[in-house]
Amino acid sequence: MTGTADSRLRGGPVPPVHPDDNLTHVELTHVEKRIENWIRFGRAAHEQILDRRRRIISYRPGSVFAFVRWAANEFGTVISRIDIVRAVEHGEAHQTLPFVRPGGEILLKIEGWPKVEQVLRHIDAVEAVGIDPCDIAPDHWRHVASRINAGFAPRAYLVERHQAWIKRRSTEE
């Protein structure tokens, strides 16, 4: 049996993205204890299931999402990484990122499971005060990345900081 449907079932190529859709597409793969890519937070505009192990989640421009990648082989973990990304407009400058098409503005990039866990705990803390991590100030994600990469704990994202960000954003619009 040949054809596109058959190749997708065997883990073949991902269907091409229409260049005019203006969405950012993230390919997620889950092969138990080998490859586990997932979204920690984000408001998806669309989801496409390719097969039982792969799907594509799409985001509108300006959306912020957290993309976690973990992979292992017979010797142990190969990669542990979290990226917090802002989806970009068609034609806007962006950074490339594996499994993300066309790419995005990377607000945070952390590698190594202990540091990734710190970021995940920070996200949990933001949610615990009742704030959606998608909505917080992009500069805070940059702060978290800088602090963790330097070996320091990031400052908490407080409700007061969030209210100041909302006020600033409303004056810029």
C-alpha positions as CSV (number, residue, x, y, z in Angstrom):
1,M,0.0,0.0,0.0
2,T,1.4,3.4,-0.9
3,G,0.2,7.0,-0.6
4,T,0.0,9.8,1.9
5,A,-2.4,8.2,4.3
6,D,-0.2,5.0,4.5
7,S,3.0,7.0,5.0
8,R,1.4,9.0,7.9
9,L,0.4,5.8,9.6
10,R,4.0,4.6,9.5
11,G,5.3,8.0,10.8
12,G,5.9,9.5,7.4
13,P,6.2,13.1,6.5
14,V,3.9,15.7,8.1
15,P,1.4,17.2,5.6
16,P,2.5,20.6,4.3
17,V,1.1,23.7,5.9
18,H,-0.8,26.1,3.6
19,P,1.4,29.2,3.4
20,D,-1.6,31.6,3.7
21,D,-3.0,30.2,7.0
22,N,-1.0,32.6,9.2
23,L,-0.9,30.1,12.1
24,T,2.1,28.7,13.9
25,H,2.0,24.9,13.9
26,V,3.6,22.6,16.5
27,E,4.1,18.9,15.8
28,L,3.7,16.8,18.9
29,T,4.9,13.2,19.1
30,H,4.4,10.7,21.9
31,V,6.2,7.4,21.8
32,E,6.2,6.1,25.4
33,K,9.6,6.4,27.1
34,R,11.3,7.4,23.8
35,I,9.9,10.7,22.6
36,E,7.4,12.9,24.5
37,N,6.6,16.3,23.1
38,W,3.8,18.2,24.7
39,I,2.2,21.6,25.3
40,R,2.3,22.8,28.9
41,F,0.0,25.8,28.3
42,G,-1.4,27.7,25.3
43,R,-4.7,28.5,23.6
44,A,-4.8,26.4,20.5
45,A,-6.7,27.7,17.4
46,H,-6.7,24.2,15.8
47,E,-5.7,20.6,16.4
48,Q,-5.0,18.0,13.7
49,I,-4.6,14.4,14.7
50,L,-2.2,12.7,12.2
51,D,-2.1,9.2,13.8
52,R,-2.2,7.7,17.3
53,R,1.3,9.1,18.1
54,R,1.3,12.5,16.3
55,R,-0.8,15.6,16.1
56,I,-0.3,19.2,15.1
57,I,-1.5,22.0,17.4
58,S,-1.8,25.5,15.7
59,Y,-1.7,28.9,17.3
60,R,-2.8,32.4,16.1
61,P,-0.3,35.2,15.9
62,G,0.5,36.7,19.3
63,S,-0.5,33.6,21.2
64,V,2.0,32.4,23.8
65,F,2.6,28.7,24.5
66,A,5.0,26.4,26.3
67,F,6.4,23.5,24.3
68,V,8.2,20.7,26.2
69,R,10.4,18.2,24.5
70,W,11.9,15.1,26.1
71,A,13.6,12.2,24.3
72,A,15.6,9.2,25.4
73,N,17.4,6.2,24.0
74,E,18.7,2.9,25.6
75,F,21.4,4.9,27.5
76,G,19.1,7.5,29.1
77,T,17.8,11.0,28.4
78,V,19.0,12.6,25.2
79,I,17.1,15.9,25.5
80,S,15.0,17.7,28.0
81,R,13.9,21.2,27.0
82,I,11.1,23.7,27.4
83,D,10.5,26.7,25.2
84,I,8.0,29.4,25.8
85,V,7.2,30.9,22.4
86,R,5.1,33.7,21.0
87,A,3.5,32.8,17.7
88,V,4.3,35.4,15.0
89,E,2.5,37.1,12.1
90,H,3.2,35.9,8.6
91,G,6.4,37.6,7.4
92,E,7.4,38.8,10.9
93,A,11.0,38.1,12.0
94,H,11.3,34.9,14.1
95,Q,13.6,32.3,15.4
96,T,13.4,28.7,14.1
97,L,12.6,25.9,16.5
98,P,12.4,22.1,15.8
99,F,8.9,20.9,15.3
100,V,7.5,24.5,15.2
101,R,6.6,26.0,11.8
102,P,7.5,28.6,10.8
103,G,9.0,29.3,14.2
104,G,8.3,32.1,16.7
105,E,9.7,34.6,19.1
106,I,11.4,32.5,21.8
107,L,10.7,34.1,25.2
108,L,12.4,31.3,27.2
109,K,14.6,28.4,26.3
110,I,15.8,26.1,29.1
111,E,17.6,22.7,28.7
112,G,18.3,20.0,31.2
113,W,15.6,18.2,33.3
114,P,16.3,19.9,36.7
115,K,16.0,23.4,35.1
116,V,13.0,22.3,33.1
117,E,11.3,21.2,36.3
118,Q,12.1,24.6,37.8
119,V,10.2,26.3,34.9
120,L,7.3,23.9,35.3
121,R,7.1,24.7,39.0
122,H,7.2,28.4,38.2
123,I,4.3,27.9,35.7
124,D,2.4,26.0,38.5
125,A,3.0,29.0,40.8
126,V,1.6,31.5,38.3
127,E,-1.5,29.3,37.8
128,A,-1.8,29.0,41.6
129,V,-2.4,32.8,42.0
130,G,-5.1,32.6,39.3
131,I,-3.2,33.9,36.3
132,D,-3.1,32.1,32.9
133,P,0.6,31.7,31.9
134,C,-0.5,32.7,28.3
135,D,-1.3,36.2,29.5
136,I,1.7,37.2,31.6
137,A,4.2,39.8,30.6
138,P,6.6,38.4,28.0
139,D,9.5,40.1,29.8
140,H,8.8,37.9,32.8
141,W,9.5,34.7,30.7
142,R,12.8,36.3,29.7
143,H,13.6,37.1,33.4
144,V,12.8,33.4,34.3
145,A,15.1,32.1,31.6
146,S,18.0,34.5,32.6
147,R,17.7,33.7,36.3
148,I,17.5,29.9,35.9
149,N,20.3,29.8,33.4
150,A,22.5,31.8,35.8
151,G,21.7,29.4,38.6
152,F,19.3,31.7,40.6
153,A,15.6,31.3,41.4
154,P,13.3,33.6,39.4
155,R,11.2,36.2,41.2
156,A,7.5,35.3,41.6
157,Y,5.0,36.7,39.2
158,L,2.6,38.6,41.5
159,V,-0.9,39.8,40.8
160,E,0.3,43.4,41.1
161,R,2.9,42.9,38.4
162,H,0.2,41.3,36.2
163,Q,-2.1,44.3,36.7
164,A,0.7,46.6,35.8
165,W,1.3,44.6,32.6
166,I,-2.4,44.7,31.6
167,K,-2.5,48.5,32.2
168,R,0.7,49.0,30.1
169,R,-0.6,46.7,27.3
170,S,-3.9,48.6,27.1
171,T,-2.1,52.0,26.7
172,E,0.1,50.5,23.9
173,E,-3.0,49.4,21.9
